[in-house]
Amino acid sequence: MSKTQTPLVDIRELSISFGGIKAVDRVSLDLYPGEVVGLLGHNGAGKSTLIKMLSGAYQRDSGEIWIDGKKADIRSPRDSRDHNIETIYQTLALADNLDAASNLFLGRELTTPLGFVDDGAMEAETRKIMARLNPNFKKLKEPVSALSGGQRQSVAIARAVYFKAKILIMDEPTAALGVHETKMVADLIKELKAQGLGIFLISHDTREMMELCDRVAVMKNGQLIGAERVEDVTEDDILSMIIMGKNPKKAA
């Protein structure tokens, strides 16, 4: 990551209101290639709403989104994907009765010259992307309902990466996972970062954020309290920002 680069994402003064209440109030935040930016805040702080404007689930009231140095008009999830943004929600949106390959290509199936679904090609491609992201993943033939939480995350992440995501939004990726599975997802995030993807990571776990992120951005009452490099803040600083809504780095 180098701040001399053009940001993958440059959010400028984004705002949205619901019923007269400003859910996000003039928030500006950027994300660079090979960077993980953590989004923290209490429920209702505005972090998920901010991300939903980037993913196209919500349409902003005002402000601008720039992708790779160009102004982007994101009004739907399809617009977001067209800008190489993929969102992995906590629910993962996987079809439990289908195997990894069928989930990876769900709605974008590979076909033979005669127009039939090419199961062999999809399995071969799934093996290749899994070998790159999670070499220990072997359960290609089983329905994803039989997979562990970490393995299911692997499938969702592989789907995003295979379809050329440059920007990944991850919503609580380690929630309800055990220690081993949390490490598996953490290793995946580090691998994606090494490959130059930019990642917005939503989490309530401050310790996890300190370990995985380059910067942490804290929101409260729809406003951005601060976006600081992890080496410049402590867990106590972050908690102060979340609870008190004050940035100790700016006060210093």
N, C-alpha and C positions, 0 to 999 in steps of 0.2 A: 504494500500500500504506500502510495506517495501522493501527498497533497498537491504535487505539481501536475498530477493527472487530472483529466476531466472527471467529475463525479459520475458514477453510474446513475445515481438518483440525486436530484437537487429539488427538494420540496421547499417552496417559497410562499410564506405567509398563508398557509392553507387554513380555511375556516369552514365550518358547517354547523348549522343549528337545527335542533328538533324542537318544535313547539315553543320557539322563542328562547330556548336554552342553548347556549353555545357549547356544543360537545367538544369542538376543537376550535381554538381561538388564535388565529394568526401564527401558526407553528411553522418554523423553518428548520429543516434538517437535511443533511446530505449523507451519502454512502458511496464509498470508493471501491474499486476492484480489490478483491482479496481482503476485504474488511468485514468484521462482524460488529454490528451496532445493536446493543441491547436496549429494549424499550421496557421501562419499569414504571410502576405506579399502581395505586389501589384500583379496585374495580370501579369503573366509571370515570377514571382519570382522563380517558380520551385516547389511549394508545391503540386500542383495537379499532376505534373509529378512524383514526389517522391512517392506519394500515388498510382499512377497507376502502378508503378513497384511492389509495395507490393500487389496490387490487381490482378496482372497478365496481365493487359491490355498492358503494355509495358515490354519489356525484357531489363534488365540492360546491359550496356557495361562492367562494372566492379563493384567490391564490392561484399559483401555477405549479405544475410538475414538469421538470426537465429530465429527460433520459438521454444519457450520452451526449450531453451538450445541446440537445434539441428540445424545444417545447413540445410536450406530449398532451394530446387531448384524450384523456382516459375517461370513458363514460360507461364502460361495461367490462366484465371479466375478459371478454374476447379482446378488447382493446389492450388490456393489461398484458395478456399473453402475447399479443402481437409485438409488444415492446420487450419480450423475453423476460417477463416477470411471472413467476409461478408462486402460488400461495399454498402452503401446507397447513391446513387447519387442524386443530386438536382432534377432530373427528376423523381425519385422514381421507374421507370420501372414497374408501375402497369397497369393492364388491366382494363380500365375505365368501360367497360360494365359488368364486373364480380363483385360479392360481396366479402366481406372481406375473407371468408373462401376459395373461389376459388382462390383468389390472394395469400393467404398464402401458398397454396399447389400447385400453378401453376407449372406444369412440374414435380411435385413430389406428385401427387394425391394419397390419400389412396384408397384402393380397397377392395371389398368383396372377400371371398374365391372363388367366381366364376369369379373374374376379373372385375367386374363392379365398376365404381367410387362410393365410399361410401360417399355420401353427408352428411349423418347424423353424421358419425364419424368425418368428417372434420369440421363440424359446432361445434360439442362438443369440439374438441381440440382447435378450435379458441376461443370459450367462455372461456376455461381454461386459455389460454395464455393471453387473453385480461384482464381477471379478475386479473391476476398477474401484468400486466404492466399498464393498464389504466382502472380501474374499472368503470369509467363513460361511457365507450364505449358501446353503445347499438345497433348501426345500423348495425347489422350483415347481414341483408337480403337485404340491399340496394346496388346498384352498387356503386363502389368507386367514380364514377364521381359525385355522390350526396353528398359526404363527404366533410367536411372542410379540409383545408390544414393540420391542426394539426392531425385530425383523419386519414388522408392518411399517414402521417408520422408514426402514431401508427401502421398501418397495415404493412408498410415496416419494421419497427423495430421488430414487432412481428414475422414476417417471418424469420428474421435473428436469433432471439433468439430461436425460436422453433427448428431451425435446428442446434442448439448447437454452435452458434458462441461464440468464446472466445475473439475475436478481432473484433472490429467494427470500420469501417471507415465511417464517416458522413461528407458529402460535403454540406456545407451551409444549415443545416437542418431547420433553422428558417427564411431563406430568403423569403421575401414577405408575412410573416405571421403577424397577428395582435398581440397585447399585450397579450391577453388571450391565443391564440394559441402558442405563443412563450413560455409562462410559461408552457403550457402542455408538449411541447417537452423538455423543461429544466427539468421538473419533471421526464420525462421518462429517460433522460440521468442520472440523479441522482440515479434513481432506478437501472438502469443497472450497474452503478458504485458500488452500494451497493451489488449487486449480484456477484461482482468480475470480471466483464468484463473489458477489456482494450479498451479505445476509443481514436482514432485519430479524432479530430474535426477541420474541415476546416471552417474558418469564417473570415469575414472582420470586425466584430463587436468586438472591443477591450474590451468594457464594458462587453459584454456577455462572452468573454473569461475569464475575471478576475473573474466572478461569477461562471463559470462552471468548469474551468480547474484547475488542480493541477500544471501543468507547461505550459508555452507557448514557442513555438519554432518559431523563425522568420527567414524567408528566403528572400534573395535578390540576384538577378542575378545568381540563381542556387546554391548559397552557403548558409550554415547555419550560420546566424549571432550569434545566441545564443539560448539556451534552458534553461530558468530560472523558478524557482518556483514563483508562482504568488505572494506569500507573500513577495518576495524579490525585486519586481519591481513595478513601478507605471505605469499608463497608458501612461504618458509622456515618460518613459523609453522605453516602447514598440513602441510608435510612432517614437521615435528617431532611434530605430533599423530598423523599416520599411523604414523610409524616408532616413536616413543618412547611414544606413548599418553599424552602429557601436554599440557595446554592452557596455553601460555605466557601467555595473557591472564588466566587464573585465578591463575597463579603470580605475576603482576606486582603 
